[in-house]
Amino acid sequence: MDKPSALEYINQMFPTEASLSGVEPLMQQIQSEIRRVDASILAAVRQQSNSGTKAKEDLAAATHAVQELMYKIREIKTKAEQSETMVQEICRDIKKLDFAKRHITTTITALHRLTMLVSAVEQLQVMASKRQYKEAAAQLEAVNQLCSHFEAYRDVPKIAELREKFKNIKKILKSHVFSDFSSLGTGKESEESNLLQQLSDSCLVVDALEPSVREELVKTFCNKELTSYRQIFEGAELAKLDKTERRYAWIKRRLRTNEDIWKIFPPAWHVDYLLCIQFCKLTRVQLVDILNNLKEKPDVGTLLLALQRTLEFEEELAVKFGGNTTSGDRYIGSDEELDDAKNKNQIASDIKKKYEKKLAMHHGGGMESDKYKESSVPGAGFNFHGIISSCFEPHLAVYVELEEKTLMEHLEKLVQEETWETEEGSQTNILSSSMQVFLIIRRSLKRCSALTKNQTLFNLLEVFQKILKAYATKLYARLPKGGIGIVAAATGMDVQIKMSDRDERMICYIVNTAEYCHKTSGELAENVSKIIESQFADKVDMSEVQDEFSAVITKALLTLVHGLETKFDAEMVAMARVPWASLESVGDQSEYVNGINSILASSIPTLGNLLSLIYFQFFLDKLAASLGPRFYLNIYRCKHISETGAQQMLLDTQAVKTILLDIPNLGKQQSTIVTAYSKFVNREMSKAEALLKVILSPVDSVANTYRALLPDGTLLEFQRILELKGLKKGDQQTILDEFNKHSPAINHPSIPPSVLVPPPPSSTSQSEAAVLPHIALASSTISSLSTAVAGAITSREDVLTRAAALGRGAATTGFKRFLALTEAAKDRKDGPFRKLFNP
């Protein structure tokens, strides 16, 4: 304790004088505690001292024990060495005796084997001279085994002499065997009944000789068998492409007639298998010479027949010697099955799914001529598929040309017979000619894949691309074409396309057909990539064809938009001819609005039912992008517009917007399209509403309203608005000067209010692009316009509120609209409606 704490403790213990009587007992207690602590410390010190002494004693005892252990180990090691030395001395004489016994035994065995070898060689020599092949074969095996025991004694003269004698005997046997086999096939086997048995026994001798002897004998035999084949089919009479089938008939007949004779060969030799390999190689060489020496292009029928027979022969060999076949890989489907699918109104994608599993089984079986692997065992790596037929590959260009010609003729016929209407009860809404086109393409693919899966199939795929591109061109050419008419010029349309209801349906069918062709072209590419050889699979691409059909879709949809725009021409002219300056009252929506509604109500339901969701949405976006700005521009084409006329036109604008917003419902489309489309329509039609609100604004605030509602407007547009309001030239110039003062440094490029419809596919001409023209008073050379209005508008919010009030009545129809407008006009100081509220 520090000093203040000690004092506080003492004062706490003895707060009064009376309490000091307890000092003595407290001191005794403290002294007793001190003695107890000292005793504890002393005991701990003594215990620690005793522990250190004991630890030293334990360490010394452990060290001593380790030393004793090391001594005992050294003693044991010494005794072990002494024991080993003693054992070696005892066994030294026994080892010598063991070696002597082993050497004597080896010597006796070697002498015994040498005696046997000498005797066996002598007997083999006698058997060879008497052509006793069966006994000689067994004796050869015995001599070979005996000779293997004397490999280490090659330098011994007697052994060398025996080996040389044995070598000469094998040469004699080989010559006898070859001599006897030379008589095979000459007719002696029928005269000498034991010749075949003798030749069969000689095969045992050949097996006992070196493997090279058997290979040489089989090769000699095959060459002899094929000698007559060379002589027959190298002659001028049979060395022709149309005689190919007779080649295969010859080898089949040869195998069948000599089957009994060839039983002399052991099954393990596979003589017929090796003979067929040599036959195929020789036939390939001869066919290559025939094809290369043709003076003109080969006849396609003859060429394909020869190739077909060759493939069949290769298949037979593969089945006979390999036990497997790839004929199922080449199967795609019979014409009857494809016709049945057609009759059931199955589209090509359904046919593709039907045979998808069979096509997926193919992994490629062709082999290049310089990579054939020859094997002595059937099915051990050699593949007969393509061994001969691959030589036809470089000469199949005439076949591809014939396929192209045939497909083109079919295409022209299908297009000529096309009704451009779908069959009753059809669920696809696509043209039947498209299904027929892919049907003939798949038949052509089936024919070609049954013949080859290499370069020719890839070339045929390029033909398919040409056919599909040609079909896309036919679809494109069928779309209605436009021209420039008087009405179109008057209403600002560059292209006028007149369409009937049948034309609209036909365009929808073309869109669906092009979409189907786009999808099926990709599926066709996938199928071909599975069938064709792996080196061509990565090159299979139908993207160009799909781009062609995408261009057809785009052009067709834009044609639909242009066709509807053309129907609106009369309504736009009617709108411009309405005497907006002399209207006395605001009534129901105008007749031209009813006309627009009638046009859309008659066309949209059909289009919505026929077009898919994505393309109907595209069509709606393009229609809104065209009709909204066109309606906006048409306001500028009107003459003078009074305040009543502007109010009526504002009602009409709201009605047109309502009609446009209701289009998705007419087409029975999903709400997701309705939401996005509604935003688009509201944005486009709000420009026309803003323009009419500017026209409705008072003269003194028209500039401010124009800046607020049309901040991107041009000076020429503002001047035209003043003309529409019926202001005189002097009044216009005053307002224009005031307008320029508020925005003297602001310049805008002259861009008339118009909308550009995206151009058609790349294959169309630029004259067909639908671009709404500039308004009559908008010039492309004007570059000075005003857009900055921040400093010129005293109260932007007041202007916007007032302009919105002017259009508040457009939310209802008929008499309710009129009441809404009159309510909005109560606060006006001037205008035709003000007198209604005067007392």
MIROMAR-436047 format. One line per field, with one value per residue (C-alpha): x, y, z; residue in one letter. Coordinates in steps of 0.05 Angstrom, whole numbers. Each point is the difference from the previous one (the first is absolute). Example, Ala and Ser with C-alpha at 12.3 -4.5 7.8 and 13.67 -1.06 7.14 Angstrom:
BEGIN
xx = 246;27
yy = -90;69
zz = 156;-13
residuo = A;S
***
This chain:
BEGIN
xx = 0;21;3;-69;-31;36;-24;-70;4;25;-53;-52;25;7;-49;-3;45;-41;16;75;-7;-2;70;35;-43;8;76;1;-42;46;62;-31;-14;72;26;-46;23;74;-11;-32;58;51;-36;-2;74;18;-45;32;69;-19;-30;64;43;-46;0;76;0;-50;41;63;-36;-27;69;29;-54;13;74;-14;-47;52;51;-48;-15;73;9;-57;27;68;-30;-41;61;36;-60;-2;73;-9;-59;39;58;-47;-38;59;12;-75;-8;56;-34;-67;31;33;-66;-37;53;-1;-76;0;53;-39;-64;35;32;-68;-33;57;-12;-74;15;46;-52;-57;37;16;-73;-23;46;-31;-71;16;26;-62;-47;-31;-27;-43;57;49;-43;2;75;12;-31;44;64;-18;-8;66;37;-25;40;65;-5;59;43;-4;76;9;18;-47;-58;14;2;-68;-32;24;-26;-67;-3;11;-55;-49;18;-14;-67;-18;17;-40;-61;2;10;-61;-43;18;-41;-62;-52;29;-48;49;-40;-55;48;40;-47;53;26;-47;16;74;-8;-40;58;49;-36;21;72;-9;-26;61;46;11;-62;29;-7;-75;-7;40;-41;-67;23;24;-66;-42;41;-10;-75;-4;42;-60;-39;53;-1;-75;-16;60;-24;-35;-66;-10;43;-61;-39;-65;34;17;-54;31;65;-36;-38;67;30;-65;-2;73;-11;-60;29;67;-29;13;70;19;-18;72;21;-5;-56;51;32;-63;20;-67;2;70;-19;-59;45;48;-60;-27;67;9;-71;9;63;-35;-62;43;33;-68;-28;62;4;-72;0;-65;-42;-27;-73;-32;-43;59;44;-52;-16;73;7;-62;23;68;-31;-43;61;39;-59;-1;74;-8;-56;38;66;-17;-67;-26;-31;-11;-58;-46;43;-17;-74;-40;-69;-35;-38;-64;10;14;-62;-42;27;-18;-71;-9;19;65;49;73;21;-46;32;67;-19;-26;68;43;23;20;39;34;28;47;72;33;28;39;75;52;34;69;-21;-27;23;12;-9;5;-61;-69;-28;67;4;-12;-63;-28;-45;30;58;-26;-57;44;31;-67;1;39;-46;-68;-5;-47;-46;-2;-15;-57;-28;4;-37;-53;-11;-5;-53;-39;5;-26;-58;-18;0;-43;-50;-1;-69;29;-54;4;-40;-65;10;75;29;66;-22;59;2;0;56;49;-14;7;67;29;-31;37;63;-3;-11;60;39;-21;23;67;15;-13;56;51;11;61;12;-59;-49;31;-8;-72;-11;23;-53;-52;22;-11;-69;-21;27;-39;-63;12;5;-66;-34;30;-23;-71;-8;-43;40;-13;-2;-7;-71;-34;-33;66;35;-55;4;75;10;61;-27;-72;-17;-71;-19;-63;-19;27;66;5;-12;51;52;-13;8;66;24;-18;31;65;2;-11;54;48;-10;0;64;36;-27;23;70;0;-21;52;55;-18;2;60;72;32;48;-60;-46;29;-11;-75;-34;-68;4;-1;-65;-30;20;-38;-63;8;4;-65;-34;22;-21;-67;-16;20;-44;-58;13;5;-65;-38;31;-27;-69;7;15;-73;-11;61;-26;-69;31;37;-63;-43;-17;33;-4;-76;-20;-53;-1;36;-37;15;62;8;-15;73;11;-56;33;66;-36;-36;64;36;-60;-4;74;30;-40;22;73;-1;-27;49;65;41;8;68;-16;-67;35;50;-57;-35;63;11;-73;1;67;-31;-72;16;50;-41;-61;44;25;-69;-21;51;-32;-67;-17;-24;-21;-46;-3;-63;34;61;-44;-36;67;25;-60;15;72;-21;-48;55;46;-55;-9;75;2;-55;36;33;-69;-26;58;-12;72;31;2;76;-6;-57;42;61;-42;-43;61;24;-68;-7;68;-13;-71;20;36;-64;-37;55;-4;-75;7;49;-50;-54;43;-12;40;37;25;7;76;7;-48;38;66;-30;-37;45;70;31;-44;28;-11;-35;-47;-16;-13;-46;-38;-11;-28;-46;-26;-19;46;17;70;13;-23;41;62;-9;-7;59;44;-20;13;70;17;-10;44;49;60;-35;7;-31;8;-63;-30;-73;-45;2;13;45;-24;60;22;-19;50;65;-26;-53;10;5;-61;-43;21;-59;21;-54;15;14;-58;-10;26;60;64;62;45;-24;52;-20;-54;-16;-1;21;-60;24;6;-58;-56;-25;-39;10;-46;-57;6;1;-60;-39;17;-19;-67;-13;4;-35;-64;32;-11;-73;-43;-62;-37;43;61;-37;-18;72;25;-51;22;72;-21;-35;64;17;-10;-10;-20;-66;-18;4;-67;-35;17;-15;-60
yy = 0;71;46;32;-68;-26;59;-10;-74;16;54;-50;-53;48;57;19;0;-55;-45;5;-55;-49;18;-54;-58;25;2;-71;-23;33;-30;-69;8;21;-61;-45;30;-7;-74;-12;34;-41;-66;18;16;-66;-39;33;-17;-73;-4;27;-52;-57;23;-1;-71;-24;31;-35;-67;7;17;-61;-45;26;-15;-71;-10;24;-49;-58;18;1;-66;-32;27;-29;-69;3;14;-58;-46;21;-15;-68;-18;21;-44;-59;9;16;-72;-15;59;-28;-67;32;38;-63;-38;56;2;-75;0;56;-36;-66;37;38;-64;-34;57;2;-73;13;60;-40;-56;49;36;-66;-21;68;-5;-68;28;60;-43;-44;61;-27;68;-20;-36;53;54;-34;-14;73;22;-49;23;72;-12;-39;54;52;-36;8;75;11;-49;30;3;-74;-33;-59;44;48;-59;-26;69;9;-70;17;66;-37;-50;57;29;-67;-5;70;-15;-65;35;57;-51;-40;63;20;-58;25;26;-36;-59;-49;0;-37;-51;-12;-13;7;67;42;-40;8;75;3;-35;47;58;-30;3;73;17;-34;42;75;46;32;-66;-1;73;-14;-63;36;60;-45;-38;65;27;-64;2;72;-11;-21;59;48;-32;1;70;37;-16;51;-36;-3;59;45;34;-35;-67;14;-46;-59;10;-14;-57;-31;1;-25;-58;-14;-3;-45;-50;-7;-5;-75;5;56;-41;-26;66;6;48;43;18;36;-10;22;64;18;-18;49;55;-11;-2;66;34;-25;19;70;10;-23;42;62;-12;-8;64;41;-24;20;49;33;5;-68;-16;16;-63;-45;35;-5;-72;-19;37;-32;-70;16;22;-62;-44;36;-10;-74;-6;39;-47;-62;16;52;-22;71;48;74;-6;24;63;19;-11;63;-22;-29;43;-35;20;72;1;-26;55;51;-27;8;73;-9;55;-14;10;-57;-45;20;-20;-66;-20;39;-62;-36;60;7;-71;21;13;-3;-62;25;-11;32;-46;9;-16;-71;-44;-71;-55;-75;-6;21;58;17;70;-7;34;-20;61;49;-45;3;50;58;2;25;62;46;-17;12;73;-22;-31;65;39;-48;8;75;-1;-46;40;65;-31;-24;69;35;-49;7;76;-1;-47;39;30;48;-22;-52;-64;-3;-26;14;18;28;60;-13;-12;-72;13;11;-69;-30;36;-30;-67;-4;25;-55;-52;26;-1;-72;-21;34;-23;-72;10;44;43;38;59;-17;5;67;24;-23;42;61;-19;-2;70;24;-32;31;68;-6;-17;61;42;-30;19;70;10;-20;59;56;56;73;62;75;24;67;-16;-24;63;43;-35;-3;-73;-20;-70;-19;-74;-20;-65;-40;-44;-60;36;12;-74;-19;45;-32;-68;22;25;-66;-39;39;-11;-75;-2;38;-51;-62;24;-1;-70;-23;25;-38;-64;6;14;-65;-40;31;-19;35;42;34;5;66;31;-15;68;25;69;34;-36;19;73;-3;-24;52;54;-28;5;72;20;-35;35;68;-15;-11;67;35;-34;25;69;0;-16;61;46;18;13;46;38;4;27;55;20;9;75;7;76;1;-51;30;-52;-61;-65;-74;-27;16;-47;-10;-27;-49;-19;-14;-41;-40;-15;-24;-40;-38;-16;-7;-61;-40;21;-15;-70;-16;32;-26;41;29;19;30;43;22;17;41;39;18;19;46;29;16;21;43;46;-1;25;54;23;-1;54;47;-16;28;71;49;-32;39;-10;-43;-39;-11;-25;-48;-23;-11;-45;-37;-8;-31;-46;-22;-14;-41;-39;-13;-22;-49;-35;-54;-18;-7;-47;-39;7;-5;55;5;25;47;34;13;19;48;39;5;25;50;28;7;29;49;41;12;17;49;33;10;28;51;18;8;45;75;43;36;-65;-43;7;-20;-59;-21;0;-38;-54;-6;17;-32;37;42;72;-20;-45;57;45;-52;-5;75;-8;-56;47;48;58;53;8;62;-34;-61;40;35;-66;-30;59;-8;-74;12;50;-52;-50;40;-45;-67;-34;-66;-41;-1;-68;-4;-41;-67;-72;-49;-71;-48;-20;-67;-59;12;-33;54;66;65;26;-48;27;33;69;51;64;68;47;51;59;-36;11;-44;61;38;-2;55;-21;15;-52;37;25;4;75;17;-36;38;-58;-67;-35;47;-10;-76;1;44;-41;-64;31;13;-74;-25;-13;-53;-54;-12;-4;34;50;-14;25;63;12;-12;52;51;-9;12;63;34;36;23;75;-11;-54;-26;-37;62;28;-62;24;75;24
zz = 0;-12;59;-6;-7;61;41;-25;19;71;9;-24;49;58;-10;73;61;30;-58;14;50;-58;-25;40;-25;-71;7;26;-58;-50;34;-3;-75;-12;35;-41;-66;20;16;-68;-36;38;-16;-73;-2;33;-48;-60;25;9;-70;-34;36;-21;-73;-2;28;-52;-57;24;4;-71;-28;33;-28;-70;6;22;-59;-50;29;-7;-73;-17;34;-40;-66;14;15;-64;-43;33;-14;-74;-9;32;-46;-63;19;12;-67;-44;-21;-8;-51;-43;-2;-18;-59;-25;2;-37;-56;-9;-4;-53;-40;0;-20;-57;-27;3;-37;-50;-15;-9;-45;-45;-5;-12;-55;-35;5;-25;-60;-19;9;-43;-56;3;7;63;19;59;35;-21;31;68;-8;-17;65;38;-35;11;75;3;-38;49;55;-38;-14;48;-38;-70;-6;14;-67;8;19;-57;-48;25;-5;-72;-18;32;-39;-66;18;11;-68;-31;35;-23;-72;2;29;-51;-55;22;7;-71;-25;38;-48;-61;4;32;65;-36;-30;63;58;53;-25;41;63;-15;-8;64;36;-32;32;67;-23;-21;69;31;-44;7;-4;-62;-37;12;-22;-63;-16;10;-41;-56;1;-2;-57;-38;12;-24;-62;-40;28;-25;-69;-5;25;-28;-70;-42;3;76;21;1;54;-17;10;73;26;-37;39;65;-30;-20;70;31;-49;13;75;-8;-50;36;70;5;-27;47;60;-3;31;76;21;36;-66;-25;-72;-28;42;-25;-71;4;25;-59;-47;27;-7;-71;-19;28;-42;-63;12;13;-68;-34;31;-15;-72;-17;-58;21;63;22;-6;67;0;-16;51;56;-17;4;66;28;-18;29;66;2;-11;55;46;-15;15;65;21;-21;32;52;27;0;-48;-8;-48;55;6;-71;9;4;-21;-60;-49;21;72;-20;-44;58;44;-54;-7;75;-6;39;-11;-15;72;21;-52;26;71;-25;-27;49;38;-64;-25;68;-5;-56;18;-68;-34;-60;-5;-43;-49;29;72;-6;56;-22;52;0;45;-25;38;32;-27;-75;-26;-68;-3;-49;-22;-73;1;22;-69;-28;44;-47;-58;32;-22;-56;52;40;-64;-16;71;-6;-67;27;64;-40;-46;61;31;-62;-5;74;-5;-62;33;65;15;52;47;56;-2;39;70;-1;67;-26;-43;-46;-75;-22;-50;57;29;-69;-10;63;-17;-66;34;52;-54;-36;65;11;-70;6;71;-23;-51;34;61;-23;-48;-44;58;18;-72;1;63;-40;-51;55;19;-72;-2;66;-21;-65;39;44;-64;-24;66;-4;-72;19;48;-27;-33;11;-43;7;-12;3;67;29;-23;29;67;6;-16;-40;-16;-12;7;-13;35;4;59;-39;-9;75;14;-53;32;67;-31;-30;68;33;-58;3;75;-10;-53;45;56;-44;-36;67;14;-68;14;66;-35;-54;52;34;-65;-36;14;59;-43;-33;61;23;-69;-1;6;-22;30;-69;-17;67;-13;-66;33;55;-54;-30;68;10;-70;6;66;-27;-61;47;33;-68;-22;61;-10;-71;27;45;-60;-12;74;3;-61;33;63;-38;-38;63;6;68;-4;-7;52;45;55;27;-12;-2;-34;-74;-58;-17;70;-11;-65;35;52;-54;-37;62;25;-66;-6;70;24;-61;8;75;-13;-56;25;58;63;-15;-71;17;52;-52;-47;53;17;-73;-10;60;-21;-68;16;60;-34;-64;38;31;-68;-29;49;-34;-68;23;-17;52;66;46;74;-7;-56;44;57;-48;-27;71;12;-65;21;66;-37;-48;59;33;-65;-4;73;-13;-58;44;27;-71;-13;64;23;69;52;-4;-72;20;53;-43;-60;40;23;-71;-26;56;-15;-75;6;55;-52;-39;64;19;-69;6;71;-28;-54;55;42;1;-48;55;30;-62;-1;72;-10;-62;38;57;-39;-61;24;-61;-49;-57;-19;-64;38;48;-60;-30;67;-3;-71;24;54;-55;21;-50;-27;43;63;-17;-10;68;36;-39;19;72;-5;-29;55;53;-36;-43;7;-7;-67;-20;-62;-42;13;-19;45;-34;15;-37;-8;2;-70;-30;-7;-36;-63;-10;-35;37;-36;39;68;33;24;16;-39;28;10;-55;39;31;-38;8;-7;61;55;47;50;72;56;63;38;72;4;-46;38;60;29;-35;49;-14;-74;6;46;-46;-62;36;19;-74;-15;62;-38;-46;53;-18;-62;-29;42;61;-39;-17;74;20;-50;21;73;-22;-38;59;21;-71;-14;-74;-48;-28;64;44;-24;29;70;-9;41
residuo = M;D;K;P;S;A;L;E;Y;I;N;Q;M;F;P;T;E;A;S;L;S;G;V;E;P;L;M;Q;Q;I;Q;S;E;I;R;R;V;D;A;S;I;L;A;A;V;R;Q;Q;S;N;S;G;T;K;A;K;E;D;L;A;A;A;T;H;A;V;Q;E;L;M;Y;K;I;R;E;I;K;T;K;A;E;Q;S;E;T;M;V;Q;E;I;C;R;D;I;K;K;L;D;F;A;K;R;H;I;T;T;T;I;T;A;L;H;R;L;T;M;L;V;S;A;V;E;Q;L;Q;V;M;A;S;K;R;Q;Y;K;E;A;A;A;Q;L;E;A;V;N;Q;L;C;S;H;F;E;A;Y;R;D;V;P;K;I;A;E;L;R;E;K;F;K;N;I;K;K;I;L;K;S;H;V;F;S;D;F;S;S;L;G;T;G;K;E;S;E;E;S;N;L;L;Q;Q;L;S;D;S;C;L;V;V;D;A;L;E;P;S;V;R;E;E;L;V;K;T;F;C;N;K;E;L;T;S;Y;R;Q;I;F;E;G;A;E;L;A;K;L;D;K;T;E;R;R;Y;A;W;I;K;R;R;L;R;T;N;E;D;I;W;K;I;F;P;P;A;W;H;V;D;Y;L;L;C;I;Q;F;C;K;L;T;R;V;Q;L;V;D;I;L;N;N;L;K;E;K;P;D;V;G;T;L;L;L;A;L;Q;R;T;L;E;F;E;E;E;L;A;V;K;F;G;G;N;T;T;S;G;D;R;Y;I;G;S;D;E;E;L;D;D;A;K;N;K;N;Q;I;A;S;D;I;K;K;K;Y;E;K;K;L;A;M;H;H;G;G;G;M;E;S;D;K;Y;K;E;S;S;V;P;G;A;G;F;N;F;H;G;I;I;S;S;C;F;E;P;H;L;A;V;Y;V;E;L;E;E;K;T;L;M;E;H;L;E;K;L;V;Q;E;E;T;W;E;T;E;E;G;S;Q;T;N;I;L;S;S;S;M;Q;V;F;L;I;I;R;R;S;L;K;R;C;S;A;L;T;K;N;Q;T;L;F;N;L;L;E;V;F;Q;K;I;L;K;A;Y;A;T;K;L;Y;A;R;L;P;K;G;G;I;G;I;V;A;A;A;T;G;M;D;V;Q;I;K;M;S;D;R;D;E;R;M;I;C;Y;I;V;N;T;A;E;Y;C;H;K;T;S;G;E;L;A;E;N;V;S;K;I;I;E;S;Q;F;A;D;K;V;D;M;S;E;V;Q;D;E;F;S;A;V;I;T;K;A;L;L;T;L;V;H;G;L;E;T;K;F;D;A;E;M;V;A;M;A;R;V;P;W;A;S;L;E;S;V;G;D;Q;S;E;Y;V;N;G;I;N;S;I;L;A;S;S;I;P;T;L;G;N;L;L;S;L;I;Y;F;Q;F;F;L;D;K;L;A;A;S;L;G;P;R;F;Y;L;N;I;Y;R;C;K;H;I;S;E;T;G;A;Q;Q;M;L;L;D;T;Q;A;V;K;T;I;L;L;D;I;P;N;L;G;K;Q;Q;S;T;I;V;T;A;Y;S;K;F;V;N;R;E;M;S;K;A;E;A;L;L;K;V;I;L;S;P;V;D;S;V;A;N;T;Y;R;A;L;L;P;D;G;T;L;L;E;F;Q;R;I;L;E;L;K;G;L;K;K;G;D;Q;Q;T;I;L;D;E;F;N;K;H;S;P;A;I;N;H;P;S;I;P;P;S;V;L;V;P;P;P;P;S;S;T;S;Q;S;E;A;A;V;L;P;H;I;A;L;A;S;S;T;I;S;S;L;S;T;A;V;A;G;A;I;T;S;R;E;D;V;L;T;R;A;A;A;L;G;R;G;A;A;T;T;G;F;K;R;F;L;A;L;T;E;A;A;K;D;R;K;D;G;P;F;R;K;L;F;N;P
***
